[in-house]
Amino acid sequence: MRGSDNPAGSGTRRLVHVVRRGIPDKRLRLAVAGVLALLLAAFTVLWTVPWFEVRRIEVAGTAVLDPAEVQALGQGALGDPLLGADLDALAADVAALAPVASVDVSRSWPDALLVEVTERTPYMAVPTGDETFLMVDSDGVAFDEADSPFGTHWIVELDDPSPDDLATIEALAVLESVPADLADEVEHVEAPSPAGITLFLEGGRTVTWGDGSEGEQKAEVVDRLLAVGYEHVDVSAPDAPTVS
């Protein structure tokens, strides 16, 4: 005769199984609690210990700007917890400086803020009345002054270069339309008005381009007329150019 299952023994096994399953869960909860406690302690240390206060503003990437000018904008953060420093506010202040094209601000442990600047690249040199040149980037922003046009693509006479100035906007559009072979012959550009842009070429030749519209068509007409030998070409109305 087969013996019956022992209900007491089965219950004991189930109890042991439940207890064994509960032990890892308890250990996991304790481990998680320990990690959270360590993180809280680390956060408290980083926020309160003087070793982790902002003591320096480090600047990288400046050539036009004086690093001290950038550092001055971060003076308000000195003494603050490095972890709580307002990186966005400092970045916005630095980005407002004319020579700055872009900026990145980060924490440099244990006690500094790192300001990495990308400066604007000169595209046009605009002569001023005192024998210097304004450096203007491809967005029309005047950001520096220099004694020579070295490093720029174009010398352009403009009254008031800025991204909002119509003559500047049209001049930039014209320069983007000028073919590379013709650009090599341009000595300087005059832009007294948005529709009165003229290229002065080597050998005393001129091309009156007008405004920045119909650039591709104007470039084709200029190429043909200069190739024929005309020295003064007006393509402000490319369908009816004039020459001399």
C-alpha positions as CSV (number, residue, x, y, z in Angstrom):
1,M,0.0,0.0,0.0
2,R,1.4,3.4,-1.0
3,G,1.8,6.0,1.6
4,S,-0.1,9.3,1.3
5,D,1.7,12.7,0.9
6,N,2.6,14.4,4.1
7,P,0.7,17.7,4.2
8,A,2.9,19.0,7.0
9,G,6.1,18.3,5.1
10,S,4.7,19.9,2.0
11,G,3.7,23.0,3.9
12,T,7.2,23.2,5.4
13,R,8.8,23.0,2.0
14,R,6.6,25.8,0.8
15,L,7.5,28.0,3.8
16,V,11.2,27.4,3.2
17,H,10.8,28.3,-0.5
18,V,9.0,31.5,0.4
19,V,11.6,32.5,2.9
20,R,14.4,31.7,0.5
21,R,12.7,33.9,-2.2
22,G,12.3,36.7,0.3
23,I,16.0,36.9,1.3
24,P,17.3,38.2,-2.0
25,D,14.5,40.7,-2.2
26,K,15.5,42.0,1.2
27,R,19.1,42.2,0.3
28,L,18.3,44.0,-2.9
29,R,16.3,46.6,-1.1
30,L,19.1,47.1,1.4
31,A,21.6,47.5,-1.5
32,V,19.4,50.0,-3.2
33,A,19.0,51.9,0.0
34,G,22.8,51.9,0.5
35,V,23.4,53.2,-3.0
36,L,20.9,56.0,-2.5
37,A,22.4,57.0,0.8
38,L,25.9,57.1,-0.9
39,L,24.5,59.3,-3.7
40,L,22.9,61.6,-1.2
41,A,26.1,61.9,0.7
42,A,28.1,62.6,-2.5
43,F,25.6,65.2,-3.6
44,T,25.8,66.9,-0.2
45,V,29.6,66.9,-0.3
46,L,29.6,68.3,-3.9
47,W,27.1,71.0,-2.9
48,T,28.6,72.1,0.4
49,V,32.3,71.4,0.6
50,P,34.5,74.4,-0.3
51,W,36.7,72.2,-2.4
52,F,34.0,72.1,-5.0
53,E,33.2,75.8,-5.2
54,V,33.7,77.8,-8.4
55,R,37.2,79.4,-8.0
56,R,38.3,79.9,-11.6
57,I,36.8,80.7,-15.1
58,E,38.8,78.9,-17.8
59,V,38.6,80.2,-21.3
60,A,39.5,78.5,-24.6
61,G,39.3,79.3,-28.3
62,T,39.7,83.1,-28.2
63,A,41.8,85.1,-30.6
64,V,39.9,88.3,-31.2
65,L,38.4,88.4,-27.7
66,D,40.5,89.0,-24.6
67,P,40.0,86.0,-22.3
68,A,39.8,88.4,-19.4
69,E,36.6,89.9,-21.0
70,V,35.0,86.5,-21.0
71,Q,36.2,85.7,-17.5
72,A,34.7,88.9,-16.2
73,L,31.2,87.7,-17.3
74,G,31.6,84.7,-15.0
75,Q,32.7,86.6,-11.9
76,G,29.2,86.3,-10.4
77,A,29.6,82.5,-10.2
78,L,32.8,82.6,-8.1
79,G,32.1,81.1,-4.7
80,D,29.0,79.2,-5.8
81,P,28.8,75.4,-5.6
82,L,30.2,74.1,-8.9
83,L,27.3,71.7,-9.1
84,G,24.8,74.6,-8.9
85,A,26.5,77.0,-11.3
86,D,24.1,78.4,-13.9
87,L,25.9,77.3,-17.1
88,D,23.1,78.5,-19.4
89,A,23.2,82.1,-18.0
90,L,27.0,82.4,-18.5
91,A,26.7,80.9,-22.0
92,A,24.1,83.5,-22.9
93,D,26.2,86.4,-21.7
94,V,29.2,85.2,-23.6
95,A,27.2,84.5,-26.8
96,A,26.1,88.2,-26.7
97,L,29.7,89.3,-27.4
98,A,30.0,90.3,-31.1
99,P,33.0,88.1,-31.9
100,V,31.3,84.9,-30.6
101,A,29.8,82.6,-33.1
102,S,29.0,79.9,-30.6
103,V,30.0,79.0,-27.0
104,D,29.9,75.9,-24.8
105,V,30.1,76.2,-21.0
106,S,30.9,73.1,-18.8
107,R,32.1,72.2,-15.3
108,S,35.8,71.5,-15.0
109,W,36.2,69.6,-11.7
110,P,37.0,70.3,-9.0
111,D,36.7,74.1,-9.0
112,A,36.4,75.7,-12.5
113,L,33.9,76.6,-15.2
114,L,35.3,76.0,-18.7
115,V,34.1,78.4,-21.4
116,E,34.9,77.2,-24.9
117,V,34.4,79.9,-27.6
118,T,34.1,79.6,-31.3
119,E,34.8,83.0,-32.8
120,R,33.3,84.4,-36.0
121,T,35.4,84.0,-39.2
122,P,36.1,87.2,-41.2
123,Y,34.5,87.2,-44.7
124,M,34.5,90.9,-45.7
125,A,36.8,93.7,-44.7
126,V,35.0,97.1,-44.7
127,P,37.3,100.1,-44.9
128,T,36.7,102.8,-42.3
129,G,37.7,106.5,-42.3
130,D,40.8,106.0,-40.1
131,E,42.6,103.6,-42.4
132,T,41.4,100.5,-40.6
133,F,39.0,97.7,-41.6
134,L,35.9,96.3,-39.9
135,M,35.9,92.5,-40.0
136,V,32.5,91.2,-41.0
137,D,31.5,87.6,-41.1
138,S,29.3,85.9,-43.7
139,D,26.2,86.7,-41.6
140,G,26.9,90.5,-41.9
141,V,28.1,90.8,-38.3
142,A,30.9,93.4,-37.7
143,F,32.9,91.9,-34.9
144,D,36.5,93.3,-35.0
145,E,38.7,96.0,-36.3
146,A,42.1,95.5,-37.9
147,D,44.8,97.4,-39.7
148,S,44.7,95.3,-42.8
149,P,42.1,93.1,-44.6
150,F,44.4,90.0,-44.2
151,G,42.4,86.8,-44.0
152,T,39.2,88.0,-45.6
153,H,37.7,87.0,-48.9
154,W,36.5,90.5,-50.0
155,I,37.1,94.2,-49.5
156,V,33.7,95.8,-49.5
157,E,32.8,99.4,-49.1
158,L,29.6,99.7,-47.0
159,D,28.2,102.6,-45.0
160,D,26.8,100.6,-42.1
161,P,27.6,96.8,-42.2
162,S,25.1,94.8,-40.1
163,P,22.8,91.8,-40.5
164,D,19.8,94.2,-40.7
165,D,21.4,96.6,-43.3
166,L,19.8,96.1,-46.7
167,A,23.1,97.0,-48.6
168,T,24.9,94.4,-46.5
169,I,22.3,91.8,-47.2
170,E,22.4,92.4,-50.9
171,A,26.2,92.6,-51.0
172,L,26.5,89.2,-49.3
173,A,24.0,87.7,-51.9
174,V,26.0,89.2,-54.8
175,L,29.3,87.8,-53.4
176,E,27.8,84.3,-53.1
177,S,26.8,84.5,-56.8
178,V,30.2,85.6,-58.2
179,P,31.9,82.6,-59.9
180,A,35.3,81.6,-58.5
181,D,37.3,82.6,-61.6
182,L,35.8,86.0,-61.6
183,A,36.2,86.4,-57.8
184,D,39.9,85.9,-58.2
185,E,40.0,89.1,-60.3
186,V,37.9,91.3,-57.9
187,E,40.0,93.9,-56.2
188,H,37.2,95.5,-54.2
189,V,33.5,95.9,-54.1
190,E,31.4,99.0,-53.6
191,A,27.8,98.8,-52.2
192,P,26.5,102.3,-51.7
193,S,22.9,101.0,-51.9
194,P,21.2,97.7,-52.0
195,A,20.7,97.9,-55.8
196,G,24.0,99.6,-56.7
197,I,26.7,97.0,-56.0
198,T,29.7,97.2,-58.3
199,L,32.7,94.9,-58.6
200,F,36.1,96.5,-59.4
201,L,38.3,94.1,-61.3
202,E,42.0,94.0,-62.1
203,G,43.0,96.2,-65.0
204,G,40.5,98.9,-64.2
205,R,37.5,96.9,-65.4
206,T,34.1,97.1,-63.6
207,V,31.0,95.0,-63.3
208,T,27.8,96.7,-62.1
209,W,25.9,93.8,-60.6
210,G,23.0,95.7,-59.1
211,D,21.3,93.7,-56.3
212,G,21.6,90.1,-55.3
213,S,18.7,88.8,-57.5
214,E,19.1,86.6,-60.6
215,G,22.7,85.8,-59.6
216,E,23.2,82.8,-61.8
217,Q,21.9,84.6,-64.9
218,K,24.0,87.6,-64.2
219,A,27.1,85.5,-63.7
220,E,26.6,83.8,-67.1
221,V,26.1,87.2,-68.9
222,V,29.2,88.7,-67.2
223,D,31.3,85.8,-68.3
224,R,30.3,86.1,-71.9
225,L,30.7,89.9,-72.1
226,L,34.1,90.0,-70.4
227,A,35.3,87.2,-72.6
228,V,34.4,89.3,-75.7
229,G,36.7,92.1,-74.3
230,Y,34.3,94.6,-72.8
231,E,35.8,96.4,-69.8
232,H,32.7,97.9,-68.2
233,V,29.7,95.7,-67.9
234,D,26.3,96.5,-66.3
235,V,24.2,93.4,-65.6
236,S,21.8,95.0,-63.1
237,A,19.2,94.1,-65.7
238,P,20.6,90.8,-67.1
239,D,18.1,90.6,-69.9
240,A,19.3,94.0,-71.2
241,P,22.9,94.5,-70.2
242,T,25.0,97.5,-71.2
243,V,28.7,97.6,-72.0
244,S,31.5,99.9,-72.9
